[in-house]
Structure formats: structure tokens, C-alpha cells
Amino acid sequence: MRTAWKILAVAGALAFLLLAGTFVALSTLDLDAFIGPVKDRVKAATGRELSIRGGVRLALSMQPRVVLTDVALGNAPWATAKELVTAERLELELALLPLLSHRFELTEVTLVGPVVALETDAKGQRNWDLAKGSAATAKGGDAGAPAAFGVANFAITRGRLTYRDGATGGVTPVAIDRFSLRARSATAPIDAEFSGRVDDVPVSVEGTLGPLEALLQQRWPYAVDLKGEIAGQKTAITTRISAAATRYQFDDLKISLGANALTGALAVRTGGVRPKLEFDLTGPALAFNALPVPPSVPAASSGSRPVAPSAAAHAGGRAYLFSDAPINFSALRVVDANGSLAVGRLTLPDGRPLQNLKVALVLADGRLQVSKFSLALMGGSVSGAAAIDAAAPDNVSVTLQVTGKELALGDILAAAGRGRDVRGGKTDVTAQLAMRGASLHAWASTASGNVRAVVGPATLLNTKLDLDQAFDKLTQAVNPFRETDPSTELECAVVWLPLANGIAHVDRSIAMETKKLGVSASGTLDFRSETLDFTFKPQVRKGISIGIPNLADLVRLSGPFASPQVKVDAMGSAMAIASIGAAVATGGLSALGQALYSWSEGSGPGPCQIALEATASRGTSADSGPPSGTTRNPINELGKAVGKLFGK
């Protein structure tokens, strides 16, 4: 026991002597010998002045700290903010034992209440690109300075950071509650932690980074392994970073956020007019509706003029089915991109799922080129290509090529708001369109090209009709069996719309055949005013019994898309047919009725075949005018049509 007390007494005496010696050493310490070299080194390494406007003091404890108040680091001459960094306090924690020999060794640097203003100019120059001094100055400065520096830990509390994009004017704010980097030495892995908000999205992550020495000496690749939460969703990021000039490569990238998961490679190029992304990513799931996207939308560039809604929609006091609200394309001018993405299940912002999406794209100068895309949709597949040229915000152009194979008719009807129990009905769809404008209505009203859909055999279970609805009223007029039969046995259907500047003139290229009747249609769709004028001609197959009063000879559908009217009107229908010249000149009512009659008698092609032949003969032409060299007299054609109606 007596020996133990002696040991404790000796230890206490040594501790007292150590504390006394430390106090004496610190009380005689010349802070200028420490702060002067720090400012010189910052100037040499960055080319910026370090200002200490609030003074310097020494906080004595077992872990002594040099506290600098009201600190600022100068900014680039062209930057909008005066300082790159300001801070309420800069706390420099010193190793205790080296101080006894007047040697300064930093063990931790803490910024309290910093404000960091990162920005680029319109040409992509960055204000955080700091000029480097000579190697000799950076390494040691004054050879006689009694200071040695070896920072192992760094922390920020209560900080604010902003990033301003000089090309777009967009500003991204970051609120830092806590940020820390800690390591046992410069050669050991770094323990990292961040909590705060990025563009008002809460973020809390922690994990490990590669050694500080590897980063400073640019020994690539540099490992990153982080886990945590973003917007309340579990997240994880692992990658290996390499850097060369202004290009940062993220290899072996694995990202997960909630149900979202992607793997592959990503590269970011900076230093140009706008950042450029290069990527090759795959993953089982990506849900846009679950991504923590901030509510703000990137602002348009300062030189752009906002696109105003169409005056016609507002002056007329009605809303279009195809929205006239301007689409903001400014996001296409924020970054450039080049890459491919493959996702097993993609969920759109409105919650609709897409399966097996594959897309390859190039985005440059506001011009998006999707060279190819494919996905599983509606029980079949859709593929194609698309392009959006939004380089000029008030002159956007769009081209689209789409091929859909074996799509489910029931899913198509449901998407169109006409849900119905359908068995079969595999549908092939093709579309080739060129459009312009900054809204869906503008696209529809300027569309040129063609759209074709071909439906195969299907059984459609019949339900009670709502005669207040134009579609149901039209169905009753052209297909009287709809109300008496439990189902409609569809053999085929064809829709082909040749479009020129938002108008489709249809000449027997819309058709349907069931086991009991055939229907062919001619008319006009005007997407500019969202109006239509169609005449439908039904014809019962030979041998099918039906009372004559129950079958309309001609049915006219006309009016606005949103509320068209259905009329069984011989004169009006004849005028509609004559107005588009549906082969009226060849014999009265037109080849529309003649062909249907021949088909119903068992000879001649049916409505579907006629429609398909029309698409084959016309190809992708959007011109639906009369054949070259044909002169039509509308009055004579109308007279012939009316005469045919009454059997003359």
C-alpha cells in the first residue's frame, strides 16, 4: 500500500510540473510567431488575403486553442461577394507537448458560423480555383519560423454555403449544422460526418473517406463510403474518385436512396460554360415521385424571354385539353450530358410505373437528342427516338419517332379514360411527328407527320351506355348490337392520322370491323382549335339480321374535342364528306359507301384493309389533298352525294 501511494505521489508531482511548465510556456508564447506564418502560408497557397479583424487570443486548457474572431478570406476579383469565406471564429487546437519547445502542431481546425460563397462566372470560371505559390514558400516559408503544422481534424458548425451558377443565375443554398473530418493521422482513413440541408432537403450522412495525404498528393482513385438519410430515406453511396484537370470520374459507383438503386460510372466535367455529365448507369428501380427534389425550378438564363400562354386560350375563355401552360425547358440549359441509363422499374412523378427502360441521350447547349429508348408498356413494348431543341427558349422544336408493339387495347382505353373489360386486342402503334412551341397545345397545333394504330382481334365486354357521353352516343349510333349483345367481337381496327400543321384530313383511314358490321370514317381533326368533324358509315355484314330503323346510314361527330355532338344527319354528313372529297367524284356518296357495300356482300376489301392500303399508298406524307391533276367542284360533289343518299 505504501508503494502505491509513493507511485501516485510521483505521478501527481510530474503532472503538476507538466502543467506548470505548460502554463509558463503558453504565458510567454508569442502569438505573432504563430499567426504571421499562417497568414503568409495562406497568401502563398491561395493568392488571397486572410484577414483577422476581431483579434487573436489563447484559450488555456489541457487542449490549448488559438481563437481568431471575425475571420475572412478574400474572393476572386470578378466574384459578386466580397469574401470567399467569412467566419465568426476560427479555432485552432494545438498539441500540448510540442508547445513546450515552442513548436506549433495543429490537431484540429474548427470554423464556427462560416459563410461560404462559391460561384462561377458566365464562362465557367470558378472562384474557388486558388492560385498556388512557389513550392518553397508553400512548404516552409521563412526557414526560421518556429512553426510546424500537421492538421488531422477539421470541423464546421452552424455554417452556410451558397453556390451560384453564373451561366444560369441559379443559386443552391446549403445549411451546415455539423460537418467534420477526423483521422488519427494524415495517412489514416478519414471519418466523415455531415448534417444539414441542401437546397432545403434534409441530409444526414456519415462514413469513411480515403486518407488526407492521398487526397493532397492526388493519389487516385480516392475511396468514398457514406451512409445515412436524405429527406428521411435511407441512403448509401460508395465509389472511387479520380480527377484530372476539370474532370472528376466516379467509378464503381453504387447509390441507393429508399427504393432507388443505381450502379455504374459517372463523370463530371467543370470549367466550361456549363457542367457536363457523362454516365453509364443501371439499376433495378428508380422512382422520380420518391426523389427529394426541391420545389424550386431552375431559373431561365438571363438572356431568355419567358414564353407567354397562347392568347387564344384565354381570350376565348376556355381551357384546351392539350394544356396551353408553358413548359419550362431551362433545366436543359443548366448542364450538358452524354450517357445511357437502364432501369428495371421507373416510376414517373405522377406515380405511373414503366418497366425495363433503356435510354441513350446527348444533351448539349439546350438540345436534347435521345438516340434510342425502349421500355415495356401496356403489356407490350415501345421504342423509338426523340429530340428537343430548347436552345432558344421561345422557339422550341420537338421531333418524335415511336413504335409500339403488341400493346394491350384494354390498357390503352383505360389511359384514354374509356376503361373497359377487354380480352385480346394486341395493338401496334407508330408515330412520326415534328412539332414546335413551348406547351402541349403548341406541339399538337403544329404537329406534322403521321400516327397509325392497328388493333387485332379482341372481345370487348359490353356495359350500359351513358348517352349523355358523346363517345357512348356515337357507339350506339354506329353499332346497334352494342346494347343487345353481351360482348363485341372485334376483328380489327385501324386509325391513321396524316397531320400537317396540326390538322389531320382523314379519308377512310379510320375503320373498324366486328363479326357483324364494319365502320369506316372520313373527316377532319383540327388540333389548333381542338375541333373535329367526322362522318362514320356503318354497314352490316350480309346475313346479319337487323331492323333497318335501328341502323344509321351516316353518323356525324363534330364540335370541340371536349364536347363533340353526335347527329344522324344525312345532309350534314354528305356535306362533311363532300368537303374533304372522299372520292365523291367517282360516284355520288363516295367510295366510302360503295366499298362498304361490296364488302358486306362478300366481295371487295373491308374497311380495315382499305384503311391499311391508304397508309401504305400515302406512306408518311401529311398531305391529304386531292390527287395531282384532279379538279373538284364541291357543288357537283354535294349534289351527287345527296342524290346517292336518297337512292337517286
C-alpha positions, 0 to 999 in steps of 0.5 A: 500500500505504501508503494502505491501511494509513493507511485501516485505521489510521483505521478501527481508531482510530474503532472503538476510540473507538466502543467506548470511548465505548460502554463509558463510556456503558453504565458510567454508564447508569442502569438505573432510567431504563430499567426504571421506564418499562417497568414503568409502560408495562406497568401502563398497557397491561395493568392488571397488575403486572410484577414483577422479583424476581431483579434487573436487570443489563447484559450488555456486548457489541457487542449490549448486553442488559438481563437481568431474572431471575425475571420475572412478570406478574400474572393476572386476579383470578378466574384459578386461577394466580397469574401470567399469565406467569412467566419465568426471564429476560427479555432485552432487546437494545438498539441500540448507537448510540442508547445513546450519547445515552442513548436506549433502542431495543429490537431484540429481546425474548427470554423464556427458560423462560416459563410461560404460563397462559391460561384462561377462566372458566365464562362465557367470560371470558378472562384474557388480555383486558388492560385498556388505559390512557389513550392518553397514558400508553400512548404516552409516559408521563412526557414526560421519560423518556429512553426510546424503544422500537421492538421488531422481534424477539421470541423464546421458548425452552424455554417452556410454555403451558397453556390451560384451558377453564373451561366444560369443565375441559379443559386443552391443554398446549403445549411451546415449544422455539423460537418467534420473530418477526423483521422488519427493521422494524415495517412489514416482513413478519414471519418466523415460526418455531415448534417444539414440541408441542401437546397432545403432537403434534409441530409444526414450522412456519415462514413469513411473517406480515403486518407488526407495525404492521398487526397493532397498528393492526388493519389487516385482513385480516392475511396468514398463510403457514406451512409445515412438519410436524405429527406428521411430515406435511407441512403448509401453511396460508395465509389472511387474518385479520380480527377484530372484537370476539370474532370472528376470520374466516379467509378464503381459507383453504387447509390441507393436512396429508399427504393432507388438503386443505381450502379455504374460510372459517372463523370463530371466535367467543370470549367466550361460554360456549363457542367457536363455529365457523362454516365453509364448507369443501371439499376433495378428501380428508380422512382422520380415521385420518391426523389427529394427534389426541391420545389424550386425550378431552375431559373431561365438564363438571363438572356431568355424571354419567358414564353407567354400562354397562347392568347387564344386560350384565354381570350376565348375563355376556355381551357384546351385539353392539350394544356396551353401552360408553358413548359419550362425547358431551362433545366436543359440549359443548366448542364450538358450530358452524354450517357445511357441509363437502364432501369428495371422499374421507373416510376414517373412523378405522377406515380405511373410505373414503366418497366425495363427502360433503356435510354441513350441521350446527348444533351448539349447547349439546350438540345436534347437528342435521345438516340434510342429508348425502349421500355415495356408498356401496356403489356407490350413494348415501345421504342423509338427516338426523340429530340428537343431543341430548347436552345432558344427558349421561345422557339422550341422544336420537338421531333418524335419517332415511336413504335409500339408493339403488341400493346394491350387495347384494354390498357390503352382505353383505360389511359384514354379514360374509356376503361373497359373489360377487354380480352385480346386486342394486341395493338401496334402503334407508330408515330412520326411527328415534328412539332414546335412551341413551348406547351402541349397545345403548341406541339399538337397545333403544329404537329406534322407527320403521321400516327397509325394504330392497328388493333387485332382481334379482341372481345370487348365486354359490353356495359350500359351506355351513358348517352349523355357521353358523346363517345357512348352516343356515337357507339350506339349510333354506329353499332346497334348490337352494342346494347343487345349483345353481351360482348363485341367481337372485334376483328380489327381496327385501324386509325391513321392520322396524316397531320400537317400543321396540326390538322389531320384530313382523314379519308377512310383511314379510320375503320373498324370491323366486328363479326357483324358490321364494319365502320369506316370514317372520313373527316377532319381533326383540327388540333389548333382549335381542338375541333373535329368533324367526322362522318362514320358509315356503318354497314352490316355484314350480309346475313346479319339480321337487323331492323333497318330503323335501328341502323344509321346510314351516316353518323356525324361527330363534330364540335370541340374535342371536349364536347363533340355532338353526335347527329344522324344527319344525312345532309350534314354528313354528305356535306362533311364528306363532300368537303374533304372529297372522299372520292365523291367524284367517282360516284355520288356518296363516295367510295366510302359507301360503295366499298362498304357495300361490296364488302358486306356482300362478300366481295371487295376489301373491308374497311380495315384493309382499305384503311391499311392500303391508304397508309401504305399508298400515302406512306408518311406524307401529311398531305391529304389533298386531292390527287395531282391533276384532279379538279373538284367542284364541291357543288357537283360533289354535294349534289351527287352525294345527296342524290346517292343518299336518297337512292337517286 
